[in-house]
Amino acid sequence: MARRIRIAILECDTPLTQTREKYGGYGGVFTALLHSAADAIHVPRENLDISKWDVVNGAGEYPALDDIDAILITGSRFNAFDNDPWVVRLVEFVQMILSQDRVRVIGVCYGHQIIGRALGAKVARSEGGAWEASVCDVHLTPRGKELFRKDALSIFQMHKDLVYYYPQGVEELAWSDKCKVQGMYIPKRVITVQGHPEFTEPIVRELLETRRQQNIFDEETYQDALARVVKPQDGVLVGETFLRFLIE
């Protein structure tokens, strides 16, 4: 990859204390992932021109499309189906990008759901409010196997909201027992995952403990997720797929 790729990370939340102290914000977490992925596929890190945009607490500013080649929408504790002004603005910005064919779109967890909403799909709580948390197995479609170069994925999850169906014109990438829309793809335009490739074991441990203390997780959910936090996971591999998507 000879040219620089300008990636605008749209930060949709602020990390917890330990994660914030290490990475600064979720833009820093994703920068670490993309750098690790670049190393793995022998892309110079300096070829990734990464900027960070706080779309929740900022001044409502977004990057000019002429200045970027892609956006990456992060995860968030907020609801992608709410109509808070910043959420509506984010959906509208994504729709604007989807109306053109140069700037590409990557979505992770909340970002995946925002893109689903922008494309007209139903986004809502899972029936019964069941969580997917910690390292989970994800099944891949033939297209998913081709893109991720594996037969199945293990990936950190942290959600109970879902994209309920694939929007028209979107290729199916993956599914799990609790979530039928785990990844969406439009060649040279969009790629998403419901999981969190950017998460690490310390990040997830902090989230699990905090949500237990806040009574968001009951003891059974917490212990089940904690038991899987040390399992091998494919976050960097997903990051590699994101970079190949941007290069192609």
N, C-alpha and C positions, 0 to 999 in steps of 0.2 A: 504494500500500500504506500504509494509515493506521496499522495496528497494528504493534507490534514483534514480531519473530519471534525466539524464544529458541532458539539453536542450540548444542548441546553437541558440541564437537569431541573425539572420543576418540582421543588420541594413542597410536599403537601402536608407536612407535619414536622415536629421537632423531636429529636430522639430523647430518650431518658438520660439521666445524669451521667452515668459511666460511659455510655456510648457517645454522648455529646462531648465529654471531656476528651475522648480519644480521636473522634472524627470531625468534630465541629457541628455538622448537621448531616442530614441524609445525603446531601450532595457529596460529602466526604466519604460516606459509606459506599456509595455507588462508584465514586472515583477509585477507591481501593479495589472494588470488584473488577472494574474495567481495566485497570492497570494489570491485575493478576491475569485476566483473560488475554490481554495483549501480549504479556510475557509468554503465555502458553502457546500462542499461535505465531509468535515471532513478529509481532507488530511493534515498532518503536513507540514507547509511551508518548513521546513528544508529538506523534502524529494525531493524538487525541487532544483537541482543543475544547476543554470542558468548562462550561460556565454554570452558575447556580442561581436559581431564581426562587425566592420565597413567595409562593402564590397565595399563602394564607395570611401572613402578617406583614407582607410588603406593601408597597404603595399601588398595587394593582398593575404593576409593570410586567410586561412580557417581552421576550426577545423579538426583534424584527426578523421576519422570515429571510430576508436577504443576508442576514448575519449568521445563519445557522444552517446545518444540514440535517439535523434530527433533534427531536425532543425525547426525553425520557421522563415519564411521570412516575413518581415514587409511591410508596405505600403511605398509609395514613390511618389514624384511629377514627377519623370522621367517616360519615356515610356518603357514599357516592350518589345515593338517590335523594339526598336532601337538596333544598333549594336556597341555601345560604348564598348571599351575593357572590362570594368568591368561588363557590362550587359551580354556580351557573356560568360565571365568567370563564372558568376553566373548561367546562363542556363546550362553550361557544368557541373558545380558542382552538380546541381540538377539532371541532367541526370545520373551522376555517382552514386548518392545515389539511384535513382530509379532502377538502374541495380542490386542492392543487395536487401536483404529482411529483414534486421534487423533494420537499422536506419530509423525512420519514418519522415514524412514531413508534416508540417503545413504551409499553405499560407494564407495571409490576404491581400486583395485588390491587390496591385502591386505583392505581393507574389503569390496570386491566379493566376494572369495573367502569371507570370514567369513560374509557374508549368504547366499551360495550354500550353505555348509555348514549354516547355521542352518535353511535351507529344505529340507535333505535331499539336496542334490546331492553328487556326488563331486567332491572337490578334491584335486589331486595334482600331482606334477611332470608337465610335458609329456613326451610320449614322445620319448626321445632327449635330453631336457634342453635343448631349443633355447630360446634367449633371444629375446625381443622387447625391443629397447633403442633409445633415442633416438626421434626423430620417425618415426612409422609411419603408414601409411594404414589406415583402418578403413572397411569398407563398412557402410552403414546399411540396415536393413529399412524398409519403408514407415512403420512406427510411429516408427522412429528418425529418419527424415527429417522427420516431422511435429514431433517434440519438439525436435530440434536445429536445425531450420529450415535444413538443408543437405542436399545429395545424398550427401556423404561427409565424413569427418572426417580430419584429420591431428592426431595427439596424441602427446605423449611417452609412451613405454612403458619399463618396467624390471621385467621378470618372466620367469620360466620355469615358474611354477606356474599351473594352470588350473582354472576351473570347467568340468567336462567336459560338462555338459548343463544345459538350462534346467529348473529345478524346476517342478513342477505349479503352474499358476495364474500363471506369470510370463510377461510378454510379451517377445519377443525384440527387441532394439534394434540390435545390431551384430555383425559378425564380421570376422576377418582370416584370412589364409591359415594362420597359426600358431595361432590361437585362435578357436574357433567361438563362444564365449560372451564377447563384448566389452561387453555391456551388458544389464541386466535392469530390468524396469519393472512395477510394480503401481500403477495409478492411485491417487493420493492416499495412498500408503503407502510405496513403495520406488522408488528409482532408483539404479543403479550403473553404473560404467564400470571396465573393466580398466586403462585408461590412467591417466595422471597429468596432469589439467588444471592442477594447482597448480604443476607444475614449470616452471622457466625455463631458459634456456640455461646460465647459470652454475651452477645446481644440478645439471644433468645433466652438465656438464663435470667437476665435482668428483666425482660418483658414478662416471663412466667412468674417470677417472684413478685413483681409489682402488681400484676393483675390478680394474683392470689391475695395480696394484702388489701387490694381494693374490692375484693369479693366479686370480681368479674369472672374469675375461675373458681369453681368449687374444688374441694380437695381431690375428688376423683379425676377431674379434668387436668388439674395441676400435676398430679402424680403420674398420670398416663403420659402427658407431654414431656415431663421431666425424664422419664425412663427412656425416651427416644432422642433426647437432645444430643447425645454423643454419637449417634449413628452416622456413618458416612453419608455425605450429601453432595449433590452435583451442581452447586452454585456457580463455580467457576466455569464449568462446562456450559451452563446456560449463558453466562457472560460471553463466552467464546461465540456462541450462536448469535447473540446480539451483534457482536462486532462483524461477523461474516455477513449478517443481514445488512449492515451499514456499508460494507465494502462492495457487495455485489452490484 
